[in-house]
């Protein structure tokens, strides 16, 4: 038995009592077994069990431990308190409309200049057709981001949103990172950010994405994404959107040159904005994909499974005011994402249907998953699968078991 599997086995023994756990109401949780928690972590565990907020120093203590079992136990208390035994997924379609970008972030293998061989740009008709083809499969969300395109005009973006909204009034359009919003406001629309967001929302924008946060520390940003927005600017776009009643997700790109203290500080700033606005629906951390990296990042090794589970668990414990933690299976792979359901995670993201950013960086995970595959992974981990919408609200009161997959859905399986 591998080390990782031994970890999982111990956590399952410590936390799972199927006959009771499955019916336990949200906001209640099983008491922690302190015999399985080392002395240095017990003060933090006691705070969590008492529903007291942990400090940035506590987060560092959690990051520095190698006791993955204890982290899983503590994180699961938070997960179960917030979400019961449910684990969710969304049926969505990814669209990367273009990778042509005026920036040259050191960590990014996705962006391109127009002259580059790997540059691409889809026409509006192509994007609309791709979403049209996905609608019969039952997708509820289109997730759309791209580079900071140097020549696309205001009417292009607004026409795209309007035509997508016209396809189905119930389709949720989740689009644009904070840096894309700033680009549109400053270089394309040439109006304030709030006014830009109002126009985008009127055209059909449902929510903005959490991408581009990377790590907030300015020294790290200067080395991995020089020229990109600052942490304060990223936070301000989300603050503005939240003040308009909008919702968004938040992210972290870890496993590059940042320290554990940088991660803890990143979480602190997210928690602080959530205290202020309450607008974040979920947190989606993902590991840096080093396959195509160069320069200062050339010798970085990909974060281990151990490190990815630890980061998820610490995030769940620290972000007490963000209800949902998503394991981005495109980054982790579905098997490790399934394991993460025992480390505080309550969401496996979505069916995706197509993803370019991580795969252009060298990710070898599938491009998509079926509902059946996600539900099977969730059930096998001892959780109850539920399809969700873009704001993490349950679409149905329980499992989608029994729904007949159409042939088109079955074809979405990737080896």
C-alpha positions in Angstrom: 0.0 0.0 0.0 1.4 3.4 -1.0 2.0 6.2 1.5 -0.9 8.2 0.1 -3.3 5.3 0.2 -2.3 4.7 3.9 -3.1 8.3 4.6 -6.5 8.0 3.0 -7.3 4.7 4.8 -6.5 6.3 8.2 -8.6 9.4 7.5 -11.6 7.2 6.3 -11.4 5.2 9.5 -11.2 8.3 11.6 -14.0 10.3 10.0 -16.5 8.0 8.2 -19.5 6.4 10.0 -21.8 5.9 7.0 -25.0 5.0 8.8 -24.9 8.2 10.8 -22.8 10.5 8.6 -25.0 10.3 5.5 -28.1 11.6 7.3 -26.3 14.1 9.5 -27.7 17.6 8.9 -25.6 20.5 7.7 -24.2 22.7 10.4 -23.5 19.7 12.6 -20.4 17.6 12.7 -18.9 14.6 14.4 -16.5 15.4 17.3 -12.8 15.1 16.4 -10.7 12.3 17.7 -7.9 14.2 19.4 -5.8 11.0 19.7 -5.2 11.3 16.0 -4.2 14.9 16.2 -0.6 15.8 17.2 -0.1 18.2 20.2 1.1 21.1 18.0 -2.2 21.0 16.0 -4.6 20.6 18.9 -5.0 24.3 19.7 -6.0 24.9 16.1 -8.3 21.9 16.1 -9.9 23.1 19.3 -10.6 26.5 17.7 -12.2 24.8 14.7 -14.3 22.6 16.8 -15.5 25.6 18.8 -16.2 27.5 15.6 -13.6 30.1 16.4 -11.6 31.8 13.6 -8.0 30.7 13.2 -5.2 33.2 12.7 -2.7 33.6 9.8 -0.1 32.1 12.3 -2.4 29.1 12.8 -2.6 28.7 9.0 1.2 28.6 8.9 1.3 26.0 11.6 -1.1 23.9 9.5 1.0 24.4 6.4 4.2 23.3 8.2 2.8 20.0 9.5 3.4 16.7 7.7 0.5 15.1 9.4 -1.8 14.9 6.5 -4.2 12.6 8.4 -4.8 15.3 11.1 -5.3 18.0 8.5 -8.0 15.8 6.9 -9.8 15.3 10.2 -9.8 19.0 11.0 -10.8 20.1 7.5 -13.6 17.6 7.3 -15.2 19.1 10.4 -15.5 22.4 8.5 -16.7 20.7 5.4 -19.4 18.7 7.1 -20.5 21.7 9.1 -21.0 23.7 6.0 -22.1 21.2 3.5 -23.2 18.0 5.2 -22.4 14.9 3.2 -23.1 16.4 -0.1 -20.4 16.8 -2.8 -21.4 18.8 -5.9 -20.4 19.3 -9.6 -21.6 21.5 -12.4 -22.4 20.6 -16.0 -20.6 23.2 -17.9 -18.9 24.1 -21.2 -15.5 25.8 -21.3 -14.7 28.4 -24.0 -11.3 30.0 -24.4 -12.2 32.5 -27.1 -8.6 33.5 -27.8 -5.1 33.1 -26.3 -3.7 36.3 -28.0 -2.5 38.5 -25.2 -0.6 41.7 -24.7 1.0 40.4 -21.6 3.9 37.9 -21.3 3.5 36.3 -17.9 6.4 34.1 -17.1 4.3 31.2 -15.8 1.8 31.2 -18.7 2.1 28.7 -21.6 -1.4 29.7 -22.8 -0.9 33.2 -24.0 0.5 34.0 -27.4 1.3 36.9 -29.8 -0.6 37.0 -33.1 2.5 35.8 -35.0 3.0 32.7 -32.8 2.3 29.3 -34.2 0.1 28.4 -31.2 -2.0 31.5 -31.3 -5.8 31.1 -31.9 -8.9 33.3 -32.0 -12.4 32.0 -32.5 -15.1 33.9 -34.3 -18.3 34.7 -32.6 -20.2 32.3 -34.9 -17.8 29.4 -33.9 -18.3 30.1 -30.1 -22.0 30.3 -30.4 -22.1 27.1 -32.4 -19.9 25.3 -29.7 -22.4 26.4 -27.0 -25.4 25.5 -29.2 -24.0 22.0 -29.5 -23.5 21.7 -25.8 -27.0 22.8 -24.8 -28.7 19.5 -25.7 -26.2 17.8 -23.4 -27.8 19.7 -20.5 -25.0 22.2 -19.7 -26.1 25.0 -17.3 -23.0 27.2 -17.6 -20.6 28.5 -20.2 -17.3 29.4 -18.6 -15.4 31.8 -20.8 -12.0 33.4 -20.5 -9.2 34.5 -22.8 -6.1 36.6 -23.2 -6.0 40.4 -23.2 -6.6 40.7 -26.9 -5.0 43.8 -28.5 -7.6 44.5 -31.2 -11.0 43.1 -30.3 -13.5 45.9 -30.0 -16.3 46.7 -27.5 -19.0 45.5 -29.9 -17.3 42.1 -30.3 -17.6 41.3 -26.6 -21.1 42.7 -26.3 -22.4 40.9 -29.4 -20.8 37.6 -28.1 -22.6 37.9 -24.7 -25.9 38.9 -26.3 -25.9 36.0 -28.7 -25.0 33.5 -26.0 -27.8 34.8 -23.8 -30.2 34.6 -26.7 -29.5 30.8 -27.0 -31.1 30.1 -23.6 -32.2 32.6 -21.0 -31.4 30.0 -18.3 -27.8 29.5 -19.4 -25.4 31.1 -16.9 -22.5 33.0 -18.5 -19.5 33.0 -16.3 -16.8 35.0 -18.0 -13.7 37.1 -17.7 -11.0 37.3 -15.1 -10.4 40.5 -13.1 -7.5 41.4 -15.4 -9.8 40.9 -18.4 -12.3 43.2 -16.9 -9.6 45.9 -16.2 -8.4 45.5 -19.8 -11.9 46.0 -21.2 -12.5 49.0 -18.9 -9.2 50.7 -19.6 -8.3 49.8 -23.1 -11.5 48.8 -24.9 -14.5 50.5 -23.4 -12.5 53.3 -21.8 -14.9 53.8 -19.0 -14.7 53.1 -15.2 -14.7 49.4 -14.1 -18.1 49.6 -12.5 -19.7 51.0 -15.7 -17.9 48.3 -17.7 -19.3 45.6 -15.4 -22.8 47.2 -15.7 -22.7 47.1 -19.5 -21.4 43.5 -19.5 -24.1 42.4 -17.1 -26.8 44.1 -19.2 -25.5 42.2 -22.2 -25.7 38.8 -20.4 -22.8 38.4 -18.0 -23.9 36.3 -15.0 -20.7 36.2 -12.9 -17.0 36.8 -13.3 -14.3 34.2 -12.8 -11.7 34.0 -10.1 -8.7 33.5 -12.4 -5.6 35.8 -12.3 -5.2 35.9 -8.6 -2.1 33.8 -8.7 -0.3 34.7 -5.4 -0.9 38.1 -4.1 2.6 38.9 -2.8 4.0 41.7 -5.0 7.6 40.2 -5.1 6.2 36.9 -6.3 4.0 38.6 -8.9 6.9 40.6 -10.2 8.8 37.4 -10.9 6.0 35.3 -12.3 3.5 37.8 -13.9 5.2 41.1 -14.3 2.9 43.7 -15.8 -0.3 42.0 -14.6 -2.7 43.7 -12.2 -1.6 44.0 -8.6 -3.3 42.1 -5.8 -5.2 45.3 -4.8 -6.4 45.7 -8.3 -7.6 42.1 -8.6 -9.4 42.5 -5.3 -10.9 45.8 -6.3 -12.6 44.3 -9.4 -14.2 41.6 -7.3 -15.1 44.2 -4.6 -16.8 46.3 -7.2 -18.7 43.3 -8.7 -19.8 42.2 -5.3 -21.0 45.7 -4.4 -23.3 45.4 -7.5 -24.8 42.2 -6.1 -22.6 40.0 -8.3 -21.0 36.8 -7.2 -17.6 35.3 -8.2 -15.1 32.6 -7.3 -11.6 33.1 -6.0 -8.4 31.2 -6.8 -4.8 30.6 -5.9 -1.9 29.4 -8.2 0.5 27.7 -5.8 3.5 25.5 -6.1 5.8 27.9 -8.0 8.2 30.2 -6.2 6.0 31.3 -3.3 6.6 30.4 0.3 4.1 29.0 2.8 3.8 32.4 4.3 2.9 33.8 0.9 0.1 31.3 0.7 -1.2 32.1 4.2 -1.1 35.8 3.3 -3.1 35.1 0.1 -5.8 33.3 2.0 -5.9 36.2 4.6 -6.6 38.7 1.9 -9.3 36.6 0.4 -10.9 36.1 3.7 -10.7 39.8 4.5 -12.5 40.7 1.3 -15.2 38.0 1.9 -15.7 39.6 5.4 -16.3 42.8 3.6 -18.5 41.7 0.7 -19.7 38.1 1.1 -19.5 37.8 -2.7 -17.3 34.8 -3.1 -19.2 31.6 -3.7 -16.2 29.2 -3.7 -12.4 28.9 -3.6 -10.6 27.0 -6.3 -6.8 26.5 -5.7 -4.7 24.8 -8.4 -1.1 23.8 -8.7 1.4 25.4 -11.1 1.9 23.3 -14.2 5.6 23.5 -14.9 5.9 21.3 -18.0 6.3 24.3 -20.4 7.8 26.7 -18.0 11.0 28.7 -18.5 13.3 31.2 -16.9 13.0 31.4 -13.1 10.3 28.7 -13.2 12.2 26.3 -15.4 13.4 24.0 -12.6 10.2 24.0 -10.5 8.8 20.5 -9.9 5.1 20.0 -9.9 3.4 20.0 -6.5 3.1 16.5 -5.1 -0.2 14.8 -4.3 0.7 15.3 -0.6 1.2 19.0 -1.1 -2.0 19.4 -3.1 -4.1 17.7 -0.4 -2.4 19.7 2.3 -3.1 23.0 0.5 -6.7 22.1 0.1 -7.1 21.1 3.7 -5.5 24.3 5.0 -7.6 26.4 2.7 -10.8 24.7 4.0 -9.8 25.3 7.6 -8.7 28.9 7.2 -11.4 30.2 4.8 -14.2 30.0 7.4 -16.4 32.5 5.5 -16.3 30.9 2.1 -18.8 28.0 2.0 -17.3 25.9 -0.8 -14.0 24.4 -1.7 -13.5 23.1 -5.2 -11.0 20.5 -6.3 -10.1 21.4 -9.9 -9.8 17.9 -11.4 -8.2 19.3 -14.6 -5.2 20.2 -12.4 -5.3 17.3 -9.8 -6.7 14.6 -12.0 -10.0 12.9 -11.1 -8.5 10.2 -8.8 -6.7 12.7 -6.6 -9.7 15.1 -6.7 -11.8 12.1 -5.4 -9.3 11.6 -2.5 -9.5 15.3 -1.7 -13.2 14.8 -0.7 -11.7 13.5 2.5 -9.6 16.7 3.0 -12.2 19.4 3.2 -13.3 19.5 -0.5 -17.1 19.5 -1.2 -17.1 20.2 -5.0 -15.4 18.6 -8.0 -16.0 21.5 -10.4 -17.6 20.4 -13.6 -17.8 18.3 -16.8 -15.7 21.1 -18.5 -16.2 19.7 -22.1 -13.0 21.5 -23.2 -10.1 23.1 -21.4 -7.1 24.7 -23.0 -5.1 26.7 -20.4 -3.8 23.9 -18.3 -3.5 21.5 -21.2 -1.4 24.0 -23.2 0.9 24.2 -20.2 1.4 20.4 -20.3 -1.5 18.9 -18.2 -2.2 15.3 -19.3 -5.6 15.0 -17.6 -8.7 14.3 -19.7 -10.3 17.3 -21.5 -13.7 16.5 -20.0 -15.7 14.2 -17.6 -19.2 12.9 -17.8 -21.8 13.3 -15.1 -21.6 9.6 -14.5 -17.9 9.7 -13.9 -18.1 12.6 -11.4 -21.0 11.0 -9.6 -19.2 7.7 -9.4 -16.1 9.3 -7.9 -18.2 11.1 -5.4 -20.2 8.1 -4.3 -17.0 5.9 -4.1 -15.6 8.5 -1.6 -18.7 8.1 0.6 -20.4 11.4 -0.4 -23.8 12.1 -1.9 -23.5 13.6 -5.4 -25.6 16.6 -6.3 -25.6 18.7 -9.4 -25.2 22.5 -8.7 -25.6 25.7 -10.5 -23.0 28.5 -11.0 -23.5 29.8 -7.4 -23.1 26.3 -5.9 -26.9 26.0 -5.3 -28.2 22.4 -5.6 -30.2 22.0 -8.8 -31.9 18.8 -7.5 -32.5 17.8 -3.9 -30.4 14.7 -4.1 -28.4 12.5 -6.4 -29.0 12.5 -10.2 -29.0 8.7 -10.0 -31.4 7.1 -12.4 -31.2 9.8 -15.1 -30.7 8.1 -18.4 -27.5 9.2 -20.2 -28.1 10.1 -23.9 -25.6 8.7 -26.4 -24.1 12.2 -26.8 -23.4 12.3 -23.0 -21.8 8.9 -23.1 -19.5 10.0 -25.8 -18.0 12.6 -23.5 -16.0 10.0 -21.7 -12.2 10.4 -22.1 -9.7 7.6 -21.6 
